[in-house]
Structures are given as C-alpha cells and as structure tokens.
C-alpha cells in the first residue's frame, strides 16, 4: 500500500480510519504515526476484535525497531517485518550495534 493507497483506503473506510486514529499515542509525531497507522491498516483484517491488542503490540514492536533501534527476538522481528513489507519510512534512522561499531573501527 503506497501513501496514496492508504489515503484512498482511509477515504473509503472512514469509520475504521477514525477507530484506528484512536490508537495513536500522544507522544507519536506524524513521522512515527503515519507508518504505524499503515501497519495497523494493512493487518487489521487478519486480526479479530479480540486480537486487536496483539496487533497494536506488534505495530509498536515494529515502530520501536524502526525508529529507536530496539531489538527483539529474531522470530518476532521477522514476523513484524513481513507484516510491514512495502511500508516506506521516510528518513528512517540507521542503527549500529556496539559490535558493528567496534568492528568498523578495527579496520582503520
């Protein structure tokens, strides 16, 4: 889903879009919220209403990994990355582990 597709989806599904907007954290900037909202909208049909908290948790895992470099269980990261496939994040930060930094400095 491109940003145009997301906008079209939101226009055609106002009630769902308004519901999803209530899941935005007060701390989330537009830069963080818009990709997470897309993650939720892309996957909401795969989760029943009783599984909504699980979807929201997965969306936070994905956002925390992308925007803050948080690391999680490799299987969990694989799952959320598959769920987010195709979501474009503008100016996403790039994180390096301490080991990667040390290795790059040893090569100097």
Number of C-alpha atoms within 10 A of each C-alpha: 17 11 13 9 11 18 14 12 16 17 12 11 11 11 11 14 17 11 10 17 13 9 13 17 10 8 8 11 10 11 13 19 18 17 22 26 20 23 26 22 18 17 15 17 10 11 13 11 11 8 11 15 12 13 20 20 11 21 22 16 19 27 20 16 17 19 16 13 15 12 13 13 7 8 9 14 16 13 12 19 18 10 17 21 11 11 16 13 14 9 8 12 10 9 14 9 9 9 9 11 11 11 11 10 9 8 6 5
